[in-house]
């Protein structure tokens, strides 16, 4: 009987050790799951922050591009207006030049007639 008690005692000790090991493993597993959950949450929050930054940058870029496009369109319009004014001014000067040439030509013809009549 004593031997059975000793065996029972040994088996009880083994069972307690194995139970403690299992409890320790279970606790370690739970701690690991907790850490993993916290890490996943931190990653999710980080992803949300980066997405928000990215979205804000994209909006900013589109606004800047629209502003630059509008500025470019206005500059092109100003240059076209300036070009048209210069062309009109040049055309007017050319027309005046033709009139002046015509006037000088008529004066020269008059002088020629006057000189021809003298001769």
C-alpha positions in Angstrom: 0.0 0.0 0.0 2.8 2.3 0.8 4.2 1.8 -2.7 0.9 2.7 -4.2 0.8 5.9 -2.1 4.3 6.7 -3.2 3.3 6.1 -6.8 0.2 8.1 -6.4 2.2 10.9 -4.8 4.7 10.9 -7.7 1.9 10.8 -10.2 0.2 13.7 -8.4 3.5 15.7 -8.5 3.9 14.9 -12.2 0.3 15.9 -12.9 0.8 19.2 -10.9 4.0 20.0 -12.9 2.3 19.3 -16.2 -0.7 21.3 -15.1 1.5 24.3 -14.2 3.4 23.9 -17.5 0.1 23.9 -19.4 -1.1 27.0 -17.4 2.2 28.8 -18.0 1.9 28.0 -21.8 -1.7 29.1 -21.8 -0.8 32.3 -20.1 2.1 32.9 -22.4 -0.2 32.2 -25.4 -2.8 34.7 -24.0 -0.1 37.3 -23.5 1.1 36.8 -27.0 -2.4 37.1 -28.4 -2.8 40.3 -26.4 0.4 41.8 -27.7 -0.6 40.7 -31.3 -4.0 42.4 -30.9 -2.3 45.6 -29.6 0.2 45.6 -32.5 -2.5 45.0 -35.1 -4.5 47.9 -33.6 -1.4 50.2 -33.7 -0.8 49.2 -37.3 -4.5 49.8 -38.2 -4.3 53.3 -36.6 -1.0 54.0 -38.3 -2.6 53.0 -41.7 -5.5 55.2 -41.1 -3.2 58.2 -40.3 -1.1 57.6 -43.4 -4.2 57.2 -45.5 -5.6 60.5 -44.2 -2.3 62.2 -44.9 -2.2 60.7 -48.4 -5.8 61.8 -49.1 -5.0 65.3 -47.8 -1.9 65.5 -50.0 -3.9 64.3 -53.0 -6.5 67.0 -52.5 -3.8 69.6 -52.0 -2.1 68.4 -55.3 -5.3 68.6 -57.2 -6.0 72.1 -55.9 -2.5 73.3 -56.7 -2.8 71.8 -60.2 -6.1 73.6 -60.7 -4.6 76.9 -59.5 -1.6 76.5 -61.8 -3.9 75.6 -64.7 -6.0 78.7 -64.1 -2.9 80.9 -63.8 -1.6 79.4 -67.0 -4.9 80.0 -68.8 -4.9 83.6 -67.7 -1.3 84.1 -68.8 -2.1 82.6 -72.2 -5.1 84.9 -72.6 -3.0 88.0 -71.6 -0.4 87.0 -74.1 -3.0 86.5 -76.8 -4.5 89.9 -76.1 -1.1 91.5 -76.1 -0.2 89.8 -79.4 -3.5 90.9 -81.0 -2.9 94.5 -79.9 0.6 94.4 -81.3 -0.7 92.9 -84.6 -3.4 95.6 -84.9 -0.8 98.3 -84.1 1.6 96.9 -86.7 -1.2 96.7 -89.3 -2.2 100.3 -88.5 1.4 101.5 -88.9 1.7 99.6 -92.2 -1.6 101.2 -93.4 -0.3 104.6 -92.4 3.0 103.8 -94.1 1.2 103.0 -97.3 -0.7 106.3 -97.0 2.5 108.2 -96.3 4.2 106.5 -99.3 1.2 107.3 -101.4 1.4 111.0 -100.3 5.1 111.2 -101.0 4.6 109.5 -104.3 1.9 112.0 -105.3 4.2 114.9 -104.2 7.0 113.4 -106.3 4.8 113.1 -109.3 3.7 116.7 -108.9 7.2 117.9 -108.7 8.1 115.9 -111.7 5.2 117.5 -113.7 6.2 120.9 -112.5 9.8 120.3 -113.6 8.6 118.8 -116.8 6.5 121.8 -117.6 9.5 124.1 -116.9 11.6 122.4 -119.4 
